[in-house]
């Protein structure tokens, strides 16, 4: 090996060492496992809702309806999900010839999972990739007239909006008012007004209380995620955020104040009355060219 080759090899080795040191010191290793390298970093629709609202059944209905007519299979029986269901479907439902692939996520509805959901939403999928959120609500009077159930929904939405509304123009929501086929189901307009009133209570509590947070129920197991959540959506920041939404402390919250669109639409998974909900997906995909 002549002198020139030795010099070139030495220079190359030095360059490699410099690049490795720069990569490590700049945090490059940790960044290789965020957002764009995540398997979930893709255009996504989310299905959320309280336990037993019917969201997992709706998830499988959408999966089945996205399959071309000649390839349909029986809808999978479901139980209340304790882990996320994640798959890909082709949209729009109404026209397979122009279909595109989207990720569909059914996430458990318990508040204790919100911290993990927060990580999936912001770090893996990212808000920019969320094309719409379906929030399923059980409208049967026996379920909806229970104050504890309303509290769970309201807290979840209170926290969720404080994340999604920080994206410019927000995120569009479809409130799928399920079990509308039941004779005692709560009307859509009442579902909307009750939730507005309950979320407004949480907002007023946030604006008027210094040493107590509304919203998420925290646990010791959530310490690490909780620290991350608090650093991004801090208590003071959360108060300022909701004040910016309602305008003035004396104003009452309405869904119309949100940047994202909120549509309340009745239907029934059990009776396969999901066409209007599927039309919502098709509108997002076709008209918005997502």
N, C-alpha and C positions, 0 to 999 in steps of 0.2 A: 504494500500500500504506500503510495507516494505521499509527499508532504501535503499536497493540495487536498487529497482525499481525507487525510487525517484532520486537516483544518475544517473541512466541510462537515465531517461527522461530529467533531467537537462542537461546532457552532449549532448543528441540528440538535444534539443532545441538550445543550444549554437552553435552546429555545423551548424544547419539550418541558424541561424542568420549570422554566419561567411560567409557561402556560398552565401547568398543573398547580403550581403555587397560587397563581392568580385565580384559578377556578375554585380552589378550596377556600381561600381567604375571602373571596367575594360571595361565598354562600352558594356557589353554583351547584354543589351536590344536592343541597336541600331543595333548590328550585326545580330540579329535574323531575320531582314527583308532585308538582302542582299543576293545576288547571289543564294546560294544553296537552300534558302527557298523561292526564288521568283518563281512564277508559270511559268515564262519564261525561267528558268534555265534548258535548255534541248538542244540537238543537233538541230541546226537551219540553215536553208537557208534563206537568205534575198533577197527580190526583191525591188530594188530601181530605181529611174529615175526621170527625170523632169516631171512636170505636163503635162498630155495629151500625154505622150509618149507611153502609152499602157500597163503600168505595172500592173494596177489593172485587166484589161482584161486577161493578162497573168497569174496572180495569180489564177483567177477562172478557167482558162483553165488547169493549172497544178492540181488544186484540183479535177477537173472533170476527168482528165486523170489518176489520181492515184486510182480511184475507179474501181474495177473489172468490166469487160464488162457487165455482166448481171445486174449490179446495178447502171449503169450510169443514171444521171439526166440531164435535160437541163442546159446549162451554164447560170449563173445569169447575167442579163444585168448590166452594170457598168457605173458609172460616175467617174470623177476624185476624188480620195479619199482625204478626209481632216482628217481622222483618220486612224490609223493602222488597217489593216486586219490581223488577226492572227488565224491560224488553224493548224491542224496536217494532214499530208499526209503520205501515205505508199510508200516507194521507195525501189528498183528501179522501174521505170515505166514499164520496159520490162519484169519483172518477179515477179509476185505477190507471188509466192511460197516461195521466200526468202526475202520477204519485211520486212522492219523495219520502225518504226514510227519516223518521223522528224517533227519539227516545221517549218512552212512556214510563213514568215512575209512580208507583203506588206506595206511599210512605205511611207507617203506623201513626195513628192519631193521638196517642197519649202525650201529654205535655212533657213527660220525663224524657221523651226522645227528641225534644226540640233542639237540644244542643248538638246532637249528632246530625240532625237534619240541617241545622245551620251550617255545619262544616261541609256537608254534601252540596248544599246550595251555593255557598260562596267560594269554596276552594276547588271543588271537583267539577260541578256543572258550570258555575259562575252565573251571575244574574243576566249577563248579556246573552246567554244561551237559552234562557227560559222564555219560551214563546207563549206561555199561558198557563194558568193554574185553575184546575177544577176543584172546588171545595164542595164535598157532598154533605148534605144536611138531611137528617131524618125528620120528616115533617109530620109523622104520626103524633097525634095529640098526647098520647101517653108518654112519649119520649121528649117531645119538644117543650111540653109544659112543665118539665122537671127543671127547677132552677139550677141544680148542680150541672146538668147537661149544658144549659145555656152559658153558664160560667166557664166551662171548659172551652166551648167554641169561641167565646168572646176573648178569653185570654190568649188563645192560640192566634186568632186573627190580629189582636192588638200587637203581639210580638212579630207576626209575619209581615204586617203592613209596615212596621218600623224598619224592616229590612228591604222589602221590595220597592217601597216608595222612595228610597234613596237613589234608585236608578232613574235617570232622566226619562220622563213620561211614564214611569212606574211599570207595573206588570198587569196585564189584563186578567181578570178573574171571571170564571163562570161559577155561580153558586147553583149547583145542581140540587134542587129541592126534591129529594127522593120520596118515594112512597105516596105520591100525590093521588094514587088510585084508591087509597083507603077513604072510607066515608067520613072518618073523623080527622082527616089530615088538616094541618094548619095552612091557611091560604098563604100564597107567596108574599103578598104585601105585608102580612103580619109578621112572617119570618124576618123580613128585611127590617121592619120598624123595631122589632124586639131586639135584634142584634145591634142596630144603631144605638138604641138606648143603653144597652149593656156596655158596649165599647165606649160610649160617652162617659159612663161612670168610671171606667178604668182611666180614661184620659184625665178627667177631673181629679181623680185621686193622685195621678202622676204630677199634675200641675200644682196641687196644693199640699203635697206631703214631701218633706225633705228627707226623712230617715227611713222611708219604707218604699219599696218598689212594687208596682203593679206587675201583673203579667206572669212570667215563667215561675213555676215552682222549682226551686233549686234543691239539689241533693249533694251529699259529700262526694258521690261518684262522679259528679259533673264538674269537679273543681277546675280541671284544666280547661275544659271547653267553656265553662262559665267565665274564667279569667279572660279568654279570648273574646267572648261575646261582650263582656263589660268594657273591654278596651276599645271596641269598635262602636258599640251602642251603649255608651255610659249613661248613668242615671240623669246627669244634667243634660247630656246630649239628647236623651230620649224625651225629656221635658220640653226642650227647645224644638225638637222635631214635631211633636204633636201640637205645639202652639203654632208652628208654621202651617200645619194642616188646617186647623180650625180657624185660624186668623186671630181671634181674641178669646181670652179665657171664658167669657160669658157665652160664647157661641157653642151650639150643640153640634156634635159630630153627625155627618151624613156620609154615605158612601160616595155621593157625588163630589165631595171635596177631594177625593183621591185622584192622583194623576192617571193611574191605570183605570180602564173601563171595568165596571162591575155589573154583570148581568145576572139577574135572578130568574131562573127558568125551571118550571115544574116538569116532573117526569117520573118514571118508575122503572127501575132495573128489572124487578121481578116480572112485570107485565111487558117487558121489552119496549117500553115507551121512551126510547133514548134518541129518537131522530132529531129532535130540536137541539139536543146537546151535541150530537155529531155535526149538525149544521154550524154550530159555533166553531168547532175545530176547522171545518171546511172554509169558513169565512176568514179565519186567521191565516190559513195556509194559502188560499187562492188570492184573496183581495190584498193581503199585506205582503204577498210574495216572500214568505219567510223561508 
